[in-house]
Amino acid sequence: MRGDNTNIASQAYKPNGQFQTEMAELSAKAEYDFIDLQKHKATPFVNVGAGVYTLFNYSSTEGPKEGGDKTGFVMPVGGGVKYKLNNRVKLLAEGNARLFNKNLDGRTGAGINNPNLYYSFGFGVIYELTPANVLW
């Protein structure tokens, strides 16, 4: 993750700075498919979850973060579309928002807006090890 508003003209009269970090996250999510993929080829879906994260290789114009400030809680929420290629393979496209309980860029004070909200988009493949509705 990174953010930088140091050379953006529209930010000239606001406090500026930058940060960059790598992150590891462990989260559990619940997902709801609106349409049964056993009977249809595509379905929209939504998901929500909770997890923990830790930052590493952190750098910022505000200086380093302390050990306890590098970990926190995260709430991922998102949605997208799944498309069934066959009984075991599905494609998906999704968008996510992650809400963090701590300020990631380390900037505080008047005129600084830190929503602790970051967006991502992804594409993927789902392969099911067993056919649907088959017991072990």
C-alpha positions as CSV (number, residue, x, y, z in Angstrom):
1,M,0.0,0.0,0.0
2,R,1.1,3.5,-0.6
3,G,-0.1,7.1,-0.7
4,D,1.6,10.3,-1.8
5,N,0.2,13.7,-2.2
6,T,3.5,15.7,-2.2
7,N,3.5,16.6,-5.9
8,I,-0.3,17.0,-6.5
9,A,-1.3,20.5,-7.3
10,S,-4.9,20.1,-5.9
11,Q,-3.2,19.2,-2.5
12,A,-0.9,22.2,-2.4
13,Y,-2.8,24.0,0.4
14,K,-3.2,20.8,2.5
15,P,-0.7,19.0,4.7
16,N,1.3,16.7,2.4
17,G,3.3,13.6,2.8
18,Q,3.7,10.0,1.7
19,F,3.8,6.5,3.1
20,Q,4.6,3.0,1.8
21,T,4.2,-0.4,3.4
22,E,3.7,-4.0,2.8
23,M,1.0,-5.8,4.7
24,A,0.0,-9.3,5.8
25,E,-3.6,-10.0,6.7
26,L,-5.5,-13.0,8.1
27,S,-9.2,-12.7,7.9
28,A,-12.4,-14.8,7.8
29,K,-15.2,-13.8,5.5
30,A,-18.8,-14.9,5.1
31,E,-20.1,-14.9,1.5
32,Y,-23.6,-14.9,0.0
33,D,-24.4,-15.9,-3.6
34,F,-27.7,-14.4,-4.8
35,I,-28.3,-17.0,-7.5
36,D,-27.6,-20.8,-7.3
37,L,-24.7,-21.6,-9.5
38,Q,-25.8,-25.3,-9.8
39,K,-28.7,-24.1,-11.9
40,H,-27.3,-20.9,-13.5
41,K,-24.1,-19.8,-15.1
42,A,-23.5,-16.5,-13.2
43,T,-24.3,-14.9,-9.8
44,P,-23.6,-11.7,-8.1
45,F,-22.2,-12.1,-4.5
46,V,-21.4,-10.1,-1.4
47,N,-19.0,-10.8,1.4
48,V,-18.1,-9.4,4.8
49,G,-15.5,-10.4,7.4
50,A,-13.1,-9.6,10.2
51,G,-9.4,-10.1,10.6
52,V,-6.0,-8.8,11.8
53,Y,-3.2,-7.3,9.9
54,T,0.5,-6.4,10.4
55,L,2.6,-3.9,8.5
56,F,6.3,-4.5,7.5
57,N,8.9,-2.5,5.5
58,Y,7.0,0.6,6.6
59,S,8.3,4.1,5.6
60,S,6.6,7.5,5.9
61,T,7.4,11.2,5.9
62,E,6.1,11.1,9.5
63,G,8.8,8.5,10.6
64,P,8.6,4.9,11.6
65,K,5.8,3.2,13.4
66,E,6.2,1.6,16.8
67,G,5.8,-2.2,17.2
68,G,2.2,-2.1,18.6
69,D,1.1,0.5,16.0
70,K,2.0,-1.9,13.2
71,T,-0.8,-4.4,14.0
72,G,-4.5,-3.9,14.2
73,F,-8.0,-5.1,13.2
74,V,-9.5,-4.9,9.7
75,M,-13.0,-5.4,8.3
76,P,-13.1,-6.4,4.6
77,V,-16.4,-5.9,2.8
78,G,-17.0,-6.5,-0.9
79,G,-18.9,-7.9,-3.8
80,G,-18.6,-9.1,-7.3
81,V,-19.7,-11.7,-9.9
82,K,-18.9,-15.4,-10.3
83,Y,-19.2,-17.2,-13.6
84,K,-19.4,-21.0,-13.8
85,L,-17.2,-22.6,-16.6
86,N,-18.1,-26.1,-15.5
87,N,-19.1,-28.1,-12.4
88,R,-15.7,-27.5,-10.7
89,V,-14.2,-24.3,-12.2
90,K,-15.6,-20.8,-11.7
91,L,-14.2,-17.3,-12.6
92,L,-14.7,-14.3,-10.3
93,A,-14.3,-10.6,-10.4
94,E,-14.6,-8.6,-7.2
95,G,-14.2,-5.3,-5.5
96,N,-13.3,-4.9,-1.9
97,A,-13.1,-2.1,0.7
98,R,-11.0,-2.6,3.8
99,L,-11.8,-0.6,7.0
100,F,-8.8,-0.4,9.4
101,N,-9.1,0.5,13.1
102,K,-5.8,2.5,12.9
103,N,-4.4,5.2,10.8
104,L,-2.0,3.6,8.3
105,D,-0.1,6.6,7.1
106,G,0.7,8.0,10.6
107,R,-0.6,11.5,9.9
108,T,-2.8,13.3,12.4
109,G,-3.8,16.9,13.0
110,A,-5.9,19.7,11.6
111,G,-6.7,19.6,7.9
112,I,-5.8,15.9,7.6
113,N,-8.5,13.4,6.7
114,N,-7.6,9.8,7.3
115,P,-10.6,7.6,6.5
116,N,-8.7,4.4,7.2
117,L,-10.5,2.9,4.1
118,Y,-8.7,1.3,1.2
119,Y,-10.1,-0.2,-2.0
120,S,-8.9,-3.1,-4.1
121,F,-10.1,-5.1,-7.2
122,G,-9.3,-8.6,-8.0
123,F,-9.9,-11.5,-10.5
124,G,-9.6,-15.1,-9.7
125,V,-10.3,-18.8,-10.4
126,I,-12.2,-21.1,-8.0
127,Y,-11.5,-24.9,-8.4
128,E,-13.7,-27.2,-6.3
129,L,-12.0,-30.4,-5.2
130,T,-15.3,-32.3,-5.0
131,P,-18.4,-31.9,-7.1
132,A,-21.2,-30.0,-5.4
133,N,-23.6,-31.9,-3.1
134,V,-21.3,-34.9,-2.8
135,L,-20.5,-36.1,0.7
136,W,-17.1,-37.5,1.6
